[in-house]
């Protein structure tokens, strides 16, 4: 019995050895098959053709080497010519330099100029026509300014936003200018023609009337934090068209890096809500139609100081460069409020901020890291309105200037409840709701800034 078990054991070991040998033979067979396939592929190749291609490549490389050698040989000569040209340019008269400029421009295939400069006689003589004329910021151009370059192009591309304001005339808002002009107009027809200027720009008329094949909405914005963008989304909804944020990570790309007393780093949209009460009411200039609001000026004072201190702290923490200035725009619907903001800035010491001011109309086309909007209107006239701020285009411009942080200062009660038109009420109600969803409403009381 033991002998049988021993033989069985030897038999199992022998079987395992044979299995291992068979597996190894199988592996070697597979390897040989792959090698045979590789050799067959090599045999199928056209070596003569490859040889010819290699020879051609060698010839091309040799030509390139010869050309480089020639250029190296000419380099000392070119340097001497450049040196001579440089000396001649230093000694050239203004007339000579103008001729050189003309030669340079004549050989350029892309020319940049302003709409008005395109009507210059010399420009028109040198460039009677273009294959393509691209005009940017067309919503800021008057019809004559647009027509001048449009006459020179075989194809015209207009780029702009018809949801923004018509061209600015001087430093006033368009309506302030219009009010002054209308005072001198005697007939209803004249006044009605002037009012039409506010209702529809040339660009808007073209956009509405051109076929869909001739127009395209650019629905991705890269300027502002997504939370700020939410305030203007309704202005761009048109069927399937809507506005989207092109920033992959708004919190990272549009991080304002400020932690102050009234502003925190995670916040990008705040409304400092002023009560609809007498101490916070607007005032009118004794001469003229412009308004101002002293209570909002005081709020702006505190916010600007806070922004300056928060920027200073960010530098101390190493999250901002020492020489970096936070760009801040202070804007308002009314020229007189801007004048008073300018006087306020003369009193304040804000070394860590770069501050620019202007009416909302004048700020069209500009952008800053931080925008403070003083809304001004606040009164107890139950039959009144909100003036210039009822135009959705003006609100759109005001809300879309900030990249990182938008601060609104005004009475929500006034702007939500007082407008005569329901659509205007809904416009400001939507704005309030967006800010409120982001927990950005800050109710102002007497104790807020104490």
Secondary structure by P-SEA (a helix, b strand, c coil): caaaaaaaaaaaaaaaaaaaaaaaaaaaaaaaaaaaaaaaaaaacaaaaaaaaaaaaaaaaaaaaaaaaaaaaaaaaaaaaaaaaaaaaaaccaaaaaaaaaaaaaaccbbbbcccccccaaaaaacccccbbbbcccccccaaaaaaaaaaccbbbbbccccccccccccccaaaaaaaaaaacccaaaaaaaaaaacccaaaaaaaccccccccccccccccccccccccccccccccbbbbbcccccccccccccccccccccccbbbbccccccccbbbbbccccbbbbaaaaaaaaaaaaaaaaaaaaaaaaccccccbbbbbbbbcccaaaaaaaaaaaaaccccccbbbbbcccccccccccbbbbbcccccccccccccccccaaaaaaaacccccbbbbbccccccccccccaaaaaaaaaaaaaaaaaccbbbbcccccc
